Amino acid sequence: MPWTARRRRLGVHGAAVLVVATLLGLPGPGATAASDEPVEPAPAVPVEPPSADGVLQLPVVVAGIGGLGWDDVSPVRTPALWALLADGASAAAVTVHTTGQPACADGGWLSLSAGRAVAGRRFAGSCLGLPAVEAVGEGGRVSSWQRYVVDQLDSTYDARLGTLGPTLARSGSCVTAVGPGAALALAERNGTVTRYRPALSTDAFDCPITIVDLGPTSRLEELDDGQLDADAALAELVEAIPPGTDLLVTSVAAPLGVRLQMGVLVLASDDLPASLLSSPSTRRPGVVRLLDLPSTLVDLLGLPEPAELQGAPLLVTDALGDRASTVESLADITVADQGLRAATNPLLNTTGAAALLLILLALFTGRRWSGTAPRRALRAAFLVLAAVPVAAYLVTLTRWWEFADPRTALWLGIGAIAVVLAAAVLTLPRQPIWRPVLALASITSAVLVLDAVTGARLHWASPLGTSPVLGNRYYGFGNTTYAVFAVHAIVLAGILATRYNAAGRRRAATLTVVAVGLVAVAVDTWPTWGADVGGGLALVPAFGLLALSVSGRRPTASRVVASLVAGVAVVGGVAWLDWLRAPSERSHAGRFVQQVIDGDAWDLLARKLGNAAASFERGTEVWLTVAVLVWATLALARPQRFGPPSLTAAMTQWPLLRSTLAAVLVSAVVGSFVNDWGVRIATVVLTAALPVIAVVCLSAGAQRRRIDRAVPRSPIATTPASNVSATTDAAIAPSRAVPKEASAKT
């Protein structure tokens, strides 16, 4: 190839790689105004007797504290709470983050009122405190209520304030609010509270359910080592409540001035042994949501749950140990979450940037890397980077958060696991070129599949897993896991199909792709496994187009549309099956079906579409992502013009590589459209796919050089550069002849 053409070609490849390098440097995944007139209490409706299987029994007192975390709990700081644990109380870490930061106390109390996420009033990043409550007869009226109602008009969560109080009143029993926070939780649609007491009194516990505001913890209290004021109020409450009353103490806001963390939830009940609490909303022992409490109270009274509530009743899981170990383990949930959240973006960015740096070196200094040792080092480095995603899940097994320096332990654990996996893969034969990728794809897919069907426990402390502190997702496959799983499942299917194609068994190859696709879609979308609606919408067309290509059929426009429709049909069927389960057991797919039935589905779709569209506002990196996707499409469509020579060689030695990479691109593009992460889905797909592609291309280039060296050359003339690519067929053929053009010239 003339130097001018070679330079132009390297310039195109280098520019494209630089675009991706810049890209992966990025960080990182209808209420209406109510009248002020008082309203009549909702009429009582017939209810079923309370279930004896619930964690609560009547009468019950729910006490809320603002700003209490598990690292605050100790015999000195919270002696009253410590005593409850000593007496056999059950416990959990509660997600108090609803929407926005900081997590203010009024937002927590109002989230109880609406049964869904509500943002409190803030000014300059600080909470404004609770509003005053004006006494009105036996009840009260919340001041500034209309401001809270108006604030929800701009919320994408469609929170309807004043849902919990009227719902509980339908049982025909009274409910008492004690303190301003409790008034926010039990207020009617117009901000009035039927039964309100500003402080504890002799008649505060006359109703079956009493909600008490114990006040907040303050930053000033952290300057000394004395008892917290809220805990002192709890001690007073414990002395005042009648015997035989269940007491549930919960945080309603996270501590201010520190990083967001989980809150405290303790349940003291004579009928319940000391246990870890959970709920179907989280599917994780020891983790519940603040939004689960309204559903728990409604279930306690035997009432049908309103569609506005987005939680699930609390339930009992594992038995508790001693007080100290319980407090430590529940505090560790925050420690692990904060550590992994801090590592997520650096891990993805480092992996992508390192892969791109090595690709740049290989492209622009290819001649200097022609030695055996440099090529082996480069191949080993790419294998380590390709193993990083699965190592990020397996690192949970090391319990890194229990080390003296958790973040260092996390990074060292991921690196060590990735190196061990890469070293194991390096022991395999180098040919065919997809053998090392087959090993990594099999390991990654198997780990994620087994984790999904066993409760996704590896996700609990993985930088690529879910975050209970943020509360966006608690179980199943999140957006990052979908991207990693999609890349490796598609690559696995493409390699397995290649083996059958090489033997002339095209039908078996097609059925293999279909089988792998069915397993991948089932694991990703099934409500008790991956529970990922958007992932299923993208995986079905990706595997469908790969199966079409393997079968020899062209992916026409009609077939592409049919694959997209099939994705909607499959996910819709799974969502319908999920909807058939009990309301408290449904995942978000089943709840969406109910929203469609109720006519409220557009609110959820609008929020997700808005979040996806907002991803285009993240700056230059978004348009760089689009540019990379366009370049990748051109490289697959015209590899000899837009792709590097090693990619052309890899496509010759692995005939289904082009179709496999095209399916990966489909999973990235469709996934970006149907997930609320938007273009960031494509970014993570590229991060997971680049090292894998680099390993294949590097192996193909090495094999091509070995073939070229094995071809006898005439001392008078050499093989024209235009025929170099024709020699790579020896990778799949037992012998090779000298090209006719070269023979003629000789």
C-alpha positions in Angstrom: 0.0 0.0 0.0 1.5 3.4 -0.9 2.5 5.5 2.1 -0.1 8.3 1.2 -3.0 5.8 1.2 -1.7 4.1 4.4 -1.4 7.5 6.1 -4.9 8.5 5.1 -6.3 5.2 6.3 -4.5 5.5 9.7 -5.8 9.0 10.0 -9.4 7.8 9.6 -8.9 5.0 12.2 -7.0 7.3 14.6 -9.6 10.0 14.5 -12.3 7.5 15.2 -10.4 6.0 18.1 -9.6 9.4 19.5 -13.3 10.2 19.4 -14.1 7.1 21.5 -11.2 8.0 23.9 -12.6 11.4 24.5 -16.1 9.9 24.9 -15.0 7.5 27.7 -13.4 10.3 29.6 -16.9 11.4 30.7 -18.0 10.8 34.3 -20.0 7.7 34.5 -25.7 5.4 35.8 -51.2 15.1 38.2 -51.7 16.6 41.5 -54.1 19.5 41.4 -54.5 22.5 43.7 -56.9 21.6 46.5 -59.4 23.8 48.2 -58.8 25.2 51.6 -62.2 24.2 52.7 -62.4 21.2 55.1 -63.7 18.0 53.6 -65.8 15.3 55.2 -64.0 12.2 56.2 -64.1 9.4 53.7 -66.9 6.9 54.4 -66.0 3.7 55.9 -65.9 0.7 53.6 -66.1 -3.0 54.5 -62.6 -4.4 55.1 -61.1 -7.8 55.6 -59.8 -8.8 59.0 -56.1 -7.9 59.4 -53.8 -10.6 58.4 -52.0 -12.5 61.2 -49.1 -13.1 58.8 -48.1 -9.4 58.7 -45.2 -8.0 60.7 -47.4 -5.5 62.5 -50.4 -6.0 64.8 -52.9 -3.4 66.1 -52.5 -1.1 67.9 -49.3 0.3 66.4 -47.3 3.5 66.8 -45.1 4.7 64.0 -42.4 7.1 65.1 -40.3 9.1 62.6 -36.9 10.6 63.1 -35.2 13.0 60.7 -31.5 12.4 60.0 -30.7 9.2 61.9 -28.3 6.6 60.3 -27.1 3.3 61.6 -23.6 4.7 62.3 -25.4 6.9 64.9 -26.7 4.0 66.9 -24.7 3.1 70.0 -25.4 2.6 73.7 -24.3 6.2 74.4 -25.8 8.1 71.5 -29.1 6.2 71.3 -29.6 4.3 74.5 -33.4 4.1 74.0 -33.0 2.6 70.5 -30.2 0.3 71.7 -32.6 -1.0 74.5 -35.2 -1.8 71.9 -32.7 -4.0 70.0 -31.6 -5.6 73.3 -35.3 -6.5 74.0 -35.5 -8.4 70.7 -36.7 -5.7 68.2 -36.4 -6.4 64.5 -34.4 -4.1 62.2 -33.6 -3.0 58.7 -31.8 -0.3 56.8 -34.4 2.0 55.1 -34.0 4.0 51.9 -35.0 7.5 52.8 -33.9 9.1 49.6 -37.0 9.8 47.5 -36.0 12.5 44.9 -33.4 15.1 44.9 -30.8 15.9 47.5 -30.5 16.6 50.3 -33.2 14.1 51.6 -35.2 16.5 53.7 -37.6 15.6 56.6 -40.6 17.2 55.0 -39.9 15.2 51.8 -39.9 12.0 53.8 -43.1 12.8 55.6 -44.8 13.9 52.4 -43.7 10.7 50.7 -45.5 8.7 53.3 -48.6 10.9 52.6 -48.4 10.3 48.8 -47.0 6.7 48.8 -44.4 7.8 46.2 -41.4 10.0 45.8 -41.9 13.6 46.9 -39.2 16.3 47.1 -39.2 18.6 50.2 -38.8 22.3 50.0 -35.1 23.4 49.7 -33.3 26.7 49.4 -29.7 27.0 48.3 -29.2 23.3 48.8 -30.5 23.3 52.4 -33.8 22.0 53.9 -36.3 24.6 55.0 -37.7 22.5 57.9 -41.3 21.5 58.7 -44.3 23.8 58.3 -46.4 24.9 61.3 -49.7 23.2 62.0 -52.6 25.3 63.1 -55.0 23.7 65.6 -58.6 23.3 64.3 -60.8 21.6 66.9 -59.6 18.0 67.4 -57.6 18.3 64.2 -55.3 20.8 62.5 -54.4 22.5 59.3 -50.9 22.3 57.7 -49.6 25.8 56.7 -48.0 26.1 53.3 -49.8 23.0 52.2 -50.7 24.6 48.9 -47.1 25.3 48.1 -46.3 21.6 48.5 -49.2 20.7 46.2 -48.1 23.1 43.6 -44.5 21.8 43.8 -45.8 18.4 42.7 -47.2 19.7 39.5 -43.7 19.8 38.0 -42.8 16.4 39.4 -42.5 13.4 37.0 -43.6 11.1 39.8 -47.2 12.4 39.8 -47.4 12.4 43.6 -50.8 13.1 45.0 -50.4 14.5 48.5 -53.1 13.4 51.0 -53.4 9.8 50.0 -52.5 7.9 53.1 -54.8 9.7 55.6 -58.0 9.3 53.7 -57.1 5.7 52.8 -56.6 4.7 56.4 -59.8 6.5 57.4 -61.8 4.2 55.1 -61.4 1.4 57.6 -63.7 3.3 60.0 -61.0 3.6 62.6 -59.4 6.8 63.7 -55.7 7.7 63.2 -53.8 10.2 65.3 -51.0 12.5 64.2 -48.6 13.8 66.9 -46.2 16.5 65.8 -45.9 18.5 62.5 -44.2 15.7 60.5 -47.0 13.3 61.4 -49.5 15.9 60.3 -47.9 16.0 56.9 -48.2 12.3 56.6 -51.9 12.1 57.6 -53.2 15.3 56.0 -56.2 15.2 53.8 -56.1 16.5 50.2 -56.7 20.0 51.4 -54.0 19.9 54.2 -56.4 19.3 57.1 -55.8 16.6 59.7 -58.8 15.0 61.3 -57.1 14.1 64.6 -53.9 16.0 65.6 -51.9 16.5 68.8 -48.9 18.9 68.9 -47.2 16.7 71.5 -47.7 13.5 73.4 -50.8 13.5 75.6 -52.9 11.0 77.5 -55.3 10.5 74.6 -52.7 10.4 71.9 -53.0 6.6 71.7 -56.7 6.2 71.7 -56.7 5.2 68.0 -55.5 1.9 66.6 -52.8 3.7 64.6 -50.7 6.7 65.9 -48.0 8.4 63.9 -45.5 10.4 66.0 -42.8 13.0 64.9 -39.9 12.6 67.2 -38.0 15.5 65.6 -34.7 15.6 63.7 -31.1 14.9 64.7 -28.9 18.0 64.1 -25.3 18.5 63.1 -24.7 20.4 66.3 -25.5 17.2 68.3 -22.6 15.5 66.6 -20.1 17.9 68.3 -20.7 16.0 71.6 -21.0 12.4 72.7 -24.3 12.7 74.6 -27.7 11.2 73.9 -29.4 12.5 70.8 -32.5 14.6 71.4 -34.6 12.4 69.1 -33.6 9.3 71.1 -34.5 11.1 74.3 -38.0 11.7 72.8 -38.1 8.1 71.8 -37.4 7.1 75.5 -40.4 9.3 76.5 -42.6 7.7 73.8 -41.6 4.1 75.0 -42.7 5.0 78.5 -46.0 6.5 77.3 -47.3 3.9 74.9 -49.8 1.3 76.3 -48.5 -2.3 76.8 -49.0 -4.6 73.9 -48.6 -1.8 71.3 -46.3 -2.4 68.4 -43.7 0.3 68.0 -42.1 1.0 64.6 -39.3 3.6 64.6 -38.0 4.8 61.2 -35.8 7.5 59.8 -37.7 9.8 57.4 -34.6 11.7 56.2 -30.9 11.1 55.8 -28.3 12.9 58.0 -27.6 16.4 56.6 -24.1 17.6 55.8 -22.8 14.1 55.0 -23.0 11.8 52.0 -26.4 10.2 51.4 -26.9 7.1 53.5 -29.5 4.5 54.6 -31.7 5.3 57.6 -32.7 3.3 60.6 -35.8 1.1 61.0 -36.6 -0.8 64.2 -39.7 -2.7 65.0 -40.5 -3.7 68.6 -43.4 -6.2 68.8 -44.3 -8.8 71.4 -45.5 -11.2 68.6 -42.4 -11.0 66.4 -39.0 -12.5 67.2 -35.8 -10.5 66.4 -35.5 -10.6 62.6 -34.2 -8.8 59.6 -37.0 -7.1 57.7 -37.4 -6.8 54.0 -40.2 -6.2 51.4 -41.0 -7.4 47.9 -39.9 -3.9 46.8 -36.3 -4.6 47.6 -36.1 -8.5 47.7 -33.1 -8.0 49.9 -32.8 -9.0 53.6 -32.3 -6.0 55.8 -33.3 -3.4 53.2 -36.7 -1.7 53.0 -38.0 1.5 51.5 -39.7 4.4 53.3 -42.4 4.0 50.7 -43.1 0.5 52.0 -44.6 1.9 55.2 -47.9 3.2 53.7 -48.5 -0.1 52.0 -47.7 -1.9 55.3 -50.3 0.2 57.2 -53.0 -0.3 54.5 -52.3 -4.0 54.5 -52.6 -4.1 58.3 -56.1 -2.7 58.2 -57.1 -5.2 55.4 -57.8 -2.4 52.9 -57.3 -2.6 49.2 -54.2 -0.8 48.3 -54.7 2.4 46.2 -52.9 2.6 42.9 -51.1 5.7 44.1 -49.0 3.7 46.6 -45.7 2.3 45.1 -44.4 0.3 48.1 -45.1 -3.2 49.4 -45.8 -4.6 52.9 -42.9 -5.3 55.2 -42.0 -9.0 55.7 -39.7 -11.1 57.9 -36.5 -12.7 56.5 -33.5 -13.9 58.5 -33.0 -14.0 62.3 -30.9 -11.3 63.9 -27.7 -11.8 65.8 -26.5 -9.8 68.7 -27.0 -6.0 68.8 -23.5 -5.0 67.9 -23.3 -7.3 64.9 -26.7 -6.2 63.7 -25.9 -2.5 63.9 -22.5 -3.1 62.2 -24.0 -5.2 59.4 -26.8 -2.7 58.7 -24.3 0.2 58.8 -22.1 -1.7 56.3 -24.9 -1.5 53.7 -24.2 2.3 53.5 -20.4 1.8 53.6 -20.5 -0.7 50.7 -23.0 1.4 48.7 -20.9 4.6 49.1 -17.7 2.8 48.1 -19.2 1.2 45.0 -21.0 4.3 43.9 -17.6 6.2 44.1 -16.0 3.5 42.0 -18.6 3.0 39.2 -17.7 5.8 36.9 -13.9 5.6 37.4 -14.0 1.8 36.8 -15.9 2.2 33.5 -13.8 5.2 32.4 -10.5 3.6 33.3 -11.4 0.4 31.5 -12.5 2.2 28.3 -9.6 4.7 28.3 -7.0 2.0 28.9 -8.4 -0.1 26.0 -8.4 2.9 23.7 -4.9 3.9 24.6 -3.7 0.4 23.7 -5.6 0.5 20.5 -4.0 3.8 19.6 -0.6 2.3 20.3 -1.4 -0.7 18.1 -2.6 1.4 15.2 0.1 4.0 15.1 3.1 1.9 16.2 2.0 -1.4 14.6 5.4 -2.1 13.1 7.1 -1.7 16.4 4.7 -4.1 18.1 5.6 -6.8 15.6 7.7 -8.8 18.0 6.3 -11.7 19.9 6.8 -10.4 23.4 5.1 -7.0 22.8 2.1 -8.7 21.1 1.7 -11.1 24.0 1.8 -8.2 26.5 -0.7 -6.3 24.5 -3.0 -9.3 24.2 -2.7 -10.0 27.9 -3.6 -6.4 28.7 -6.7 -6.5 26.5 -7.8 -9.8 28.2 -7.4 -8.2 31.6 -9.6 -5.2 30.5 -12.2 -7.6 29.0 -12.3 -9.5 32.3 -12.9 -6.3 34.4 -16.7 -6.3 34.1 -17.2 -9.8 35.4 -14.5 -9.2 38.1 -16.6 -6.2 39.2 -19.4 -8.6 40.2 -17.2 -11.4 41.6 -15.5 -9.0 43.9 -18.6 -9.0 46.1 -17.5 -12.5 47.3 -14.4 -10.9 48.9 -16.6 -8.8 51.3 -14.3 -5.9 50.5 -16.3 -3.4 52.6 -15.2 -5.2 55.8 -11.5 -4.3 55.3 -9.9 -1.4 57.1 -9.6 0.5 53.8 -12.7 -0.6 51.8 -12.1 1.3 48.6 -8.5 0.1 48.3 -9.8 -3.4 48.9 -12.4 -3.0 46.2 -10.0 -1.9 43.5 -7.4 -4.5 44.5 -10.0 -7.2 44.5 -11.3 -6.3 41.0 -7.8 -6.1 39.6 -6.7 -9.4 41.1 -9.8 -11.3 39.9 -9.4 -9.8 36.4 -5.7 -10.8 36.2 -6.4 -14.3 37.4 -9.2 -14.8 34.8 -6.9 -13.3 32.0 -4.1 -15.6 33.1 -6.4 -18.6 32.9 -7.5 -17.6 29.4 -3.9 -17.2 28.2 -3.3 -20.8 28.9 -5.8 -21.8 26.1 -4.6 -22.4 22.5 -4.4 -19.2 20.5 -6.4 -20.5 17.6 -9.0 -20.1 16.4 -9.0 -16.3 17.1 -12.2 -16.3 19.0 -11.2 -19.0 21.6 -10.1 -16.5 24.3 -13.2 -14.4 23.7 -15.3 -17.6 23.9 -13.9 -18.3 27.4 -14.5 -14.8 28.7 -18.0 -14.5 27.2 -18.9 -17.9 28.7 -17.7 -17.0 32.2 -19.3 -13.5 32.2 -22.6 -14.8 30.8 -22.7 -17.8 33.3 -21.9 -15.6 36.3 -24.7 -13.1 35.5 -27.2 -15.8 34.7 -26.5 -17.8 37.9 -26.6 -14.5 39.9 -29.9 -13.5 38.4 -31.7 -16.8 39.2 -30.3 -16.9 42.7 -31.4 -13.4 43.8 -28.7 -11.1 42.2 -26.6 -11.2 45.4 -23.4 -10.3 43.5 -25.0 -7.0 42.6 -25.4 -6.0 46.2 -21.8 -4.8 46.5 -20.7 -4.5 42.9 -19.7 -1.2 41.3 -21.9 -2.2 38.4 -24.8 -3.3 40.5 -27.8 -1.7 42.2 -27.8 1.1 44.8 -30.1 0.8 47.8 -29.1 4.2 49.1 -30.2 5.9 45.8 -33.2 3.6 45.6 -33.5 3.6 41.8 -33.3 -0.2 41.6 -32.9 -2.9 44.3 -33.0 -6.2 42.4 -32.5 -7.6 38.9 -30.4 -6.2 36.1 -29.8 -2.5 36.0 -28.7 -0.6 32.9 -25.0 -1.3 33.4 -25.6 -5.0 33.9 -27.8 -5.1 30.8 -25.0 -3.6 28.7 -22.4 -6.0 29.9 -24.7 -9.0 29.6 -25.8 -8.0 26.1 -22.3 -7.8 24.8 -21.1 -11.1 26.2 -24.3 -13.1 25.4 -24.3 -11.9 21.8 -20.6 -12.7 21.4 -21.2 -16.1 22.9 -24.0 -16.8 20.5 -22.0 -15.7 17.5 -19.0 -17.9 18.4 -21.2 -21.0 19.1 -22.9 -20.5 15.7 -19.6 -20.2 14.0 -18.6 -23.7 15.1 -21.7 -25.1 13.5 -21.3 -23.0 10.4 -17.8 -24.2 9.9 -19.2 -27.8 9.8 -21.8 -26.8 7.2 -24.7 -27.0 9.7 -26.4 -23.7 9.2 -29.7 -24.8 10.6 -28.0 -25.9 13.8 -26.1 -22.6 13.9 -29.3 -20.7 13.6 -31.1 -22.7 16.3 -28.1 -22.1 18.6 -28.4 -18.3 18.3 -32.2 -18.6 18.9 -31.5 -20.8 22.0 -28.9 -18.5 23.5 -31.2 -15.5 22.7 -34.2 -17.1 24.4 -32.1 -17.8 27.6 -30.7 -14.3 27.6 -34.1 -12.6 27.1 -35.7 -14.8 29.8 -33.0 -14.1 32.3 -33.0 -10.4 31.6 -36.7 -9.8 31.6 -38.3 -12.4 33.9 -39.8 -10.6 36.9 -38.0 -12.7 39.6 -34.7 -12.7 37.7 -33.4 -9.7 35.7 -36.7 -7.8 35.8 -35.4 -5.6 33.0 -38.1 -4.4 30.6 -35.9 -2.1 28.5 -33.2 -4.8 28.1 -35.7 -7.3 26.7 -36.9 -4.7 24.1 -33.4 -4.4 22.9 -32.2 -8.0 23.1 -35.0 -9.5 21.1 -34.2 -7.5 17.9 -30.4 -7.9 18.4 -30.6 -11.7 18.6 -33.3 -11.8 15.9 -31.1 -10.0 13.4 -28.1 -12.2 14.3 -30.3 -15.3 13.7 -31.4 -13.9 10.4 -27.8 -13.4 9.3 -26.7 -16.8 10.4 -29.5 -18.4 8.5 -28.5 -16.6 5.3 -31.5 -14.3 5.2 -31.0 -10.6 4.5 -32.2 -8.2 7.3 -34.7 -6.3 5.2 -36.7 -3.4 6.5 -39.8 -5.6 7.1 -37.8 -8.1 9.1 -36.2 -5.4 11.2 -39.6 -4.0 12.0 -40.8 -7.5 12.8 -37.9 -8.1 15.2 -38.8 -4.8 17.0 -42.5 -5.8 17.2 -41.4 -9.2 18.5 -39.4 -7.5 21.3 -42.5 -5.5 22.3 -44.7 -8.7 22.2 -42.2 -10.7 24.3 -41.8 -8.0 27.0 -45.5 -7.3 27.0 -46.2 -11.0 27.6 -43.8 -11.1 30.5 -45.3 -8.0 32.0 -48.8 -9.5 31.7 -47.7 -12.6 33.5 -46.2 -10.4 36.2 -49.4 -8.5 36.5 -51.3 -11.7 37.3 -49.4 -12.0 40.5 -50.5 -10.4 43.8 -50.0 -6.6 43.7 -47.4 -6.6 46.4 -45.3 -9.2 44.5 -45.3 -7.4 41.1 -42.1 -6.0 39.6 -42.2 -2.6 37.8 -43.3 -4.5 34.6 -46.5 -5.8 36.3 -47.2 -2.4 37.9 -46.9 -0.8 34.5 -49.6 -3.0 33.2 -51.8 -1.8 36.0 -50.9 1.8 35.2 -52.0 1.1 31.6 -55.3 -0.3 32.9 -55.8 2.8 35.2 -54.8 5.2 32.4 -51.7 6.4 34.3 -49.0 4.8 32.1 -48.2 8.0 30.3 -46.7 9.5 33.5 -44.1 6.8 33.7 -43.4 6.8 30.0 -43.0 10.6 30.0 -40.6 10.4 32.9 -38.4 7.8 31.2 -38.5 9.5 27.8 -37.6 12.7 29.6 -34.6 11.1 31.3 -33.5 9.5 28.0 -33.8 12.8 26.2 -32.0 14.6 29.0 -29.0 12.3 28.3 -28.4 14.4 25.1 -27.9 17.4 27.3 -24.8 15.9 29.0 -22.5 17.8 26.7 -20.0 16.9 24.0 -19.6 13.3 25.1 -23.1 12.5 23.9 -22.5 13.6 20.4 -19.1 11.8 20.4 -21.0 8.7 21.4 -23.3 9.1 18.3 -20.2 9.8 16.2 -18.6 6.5 17.4 -21.8 4.6 16.6 -21.9 6.0 13.1 -18.2 5.2 12.5 -18.7 1.6 13.9 -21.6 1.2 11.5 -19.5 2.4 8.5 -16.6 0.1 9.6 -18.9 -2.9 9.6 -20.6 -2.0 6.3 -17.4 -1.1 4.5 -14.6 -2.7 6.5 -11.9 -2.3 3.8 -12.6 1.4 3.6 -13.4 2.5 7.1 -12.1 -0.4 9.3 -8.5 -1.2 10.3 -6.7 -4.0 8.5 -6.8 -6.2 11.5 -10.7 -6.0 11.5 -10.8 -7.1 7.9 -8.5 -10.0 8.7 -10.7 -10.9 11.7 -13.8 -10.9 9.6 -12.1 -13.3 7.2 -11.0 -15.7 9.9 -14.3 -15.4 11.8 -17.0 -15.2 9.1 -19.8 -14.3 11.6 -17.8 -11.5 13.3 -19.5 -8.8 11.3 -23.0 -10.1 12.1 -22.1 -10.5 15.8 -20.8 -6.9 16.1 -23.8 -5.6 14.2 -26.0 -7.3 16.8 -24.0 -5.7 19.6 -24.6 -2.3 17.9 -28.3 -3.0 17.7 -28.3 -3.8 21.5 -26.6 -0.4 22.1 -28.8 1.7 19.8 -32.1 0.2 20.7 -31.2 0.0 24.4 -30.4 3.7 24.3 -33.9 4.5 23.0 -35.9 2.3 25.4 -34.0 2.9 28.6 -34.1 6.1 30.7 -30.3 6.2 30.7 -30.4 7.2 27.0 -27.1 7.4 25.2 -25.2 6.3 28.3 -26.3 2.7 27.5 -24.3 2.9 24.3 -21.3 4.2 26.2 -21.3 1.2 28.6 -21.8 -1.2 25.7 -18.7 0.3 23.9 -16.7 0.0 27.2 -17.5 -3.7 27.5 -17.1 -4.5 23.8 -13.9 -2.6 22.9 -11.4 -5.0 24.8 -13.2 -8.0 23.4 -13.0 -6.7 19.8 -9.4 -5.8 20.3 -8.5 -9.3 21.5 -10.0 -10.8 18.3 -8.4 -8.3 16.0 -5.0 -8.7 17.6 -5.2 -12.4 17.3 -6.3 -12.1 13.7 -3.4 -9.8 12.8 -0.9 -12.2 14.4 -2.4 -15.1 12.5 -2.2 -13.1 9.3 1.5 -12.3 9.7 2.2 -16.0 10.4 0.5 -16.9 7.1 2.3 -14.2 5.2 5.6 -15.5 6.5 4.7 -19.0 5.5 4.0 -18.1 1.8 7.0 -18.7 -0.5 8.0 -15.5 -2.3 9.8 -15.2 -5.6 13.2 -13.4 -5.5 12.1 -11.4 -8.5 8.7 -10.1 -7.4 6.5 -10.1 -4.3 2.9 -10.5 -3.7 1.0 -7.2 -4.5 -0.4 -5.4 -1.4 -3.9 -5.6 -2.8 -3.8 -9.4 -2.5 -2.6 -9.5 1.1 -6.1 -10.0 2.5 -6.6 -13.0 0.2 -4.0 -14.9 2.2 -6.0 -15.0 5.4 -8.2 -17.7 4.2 -5.6 -20.1 5.4 -6.9 -19.6 8.9 -9.9 -21.8 8.0 -8.4 -23.8 5.2 -5.7 -26.5 5.5 -3.5 -25.1 2.7 -3.0 -22.1 0.6 -1.8 -21.4 -3.0 0.1 -18.3 -4.2 -2.3 -15.8 -5.8 -2.5 -16.0 -9.5 -1.6 -12.4 -10.0 1.7 -13.0 -8.1 2.4 -16.2 -10.1 1.8 -14.4 -13.4 4.2 -11.6 -12.5 6.8 -14.1 -11.5 
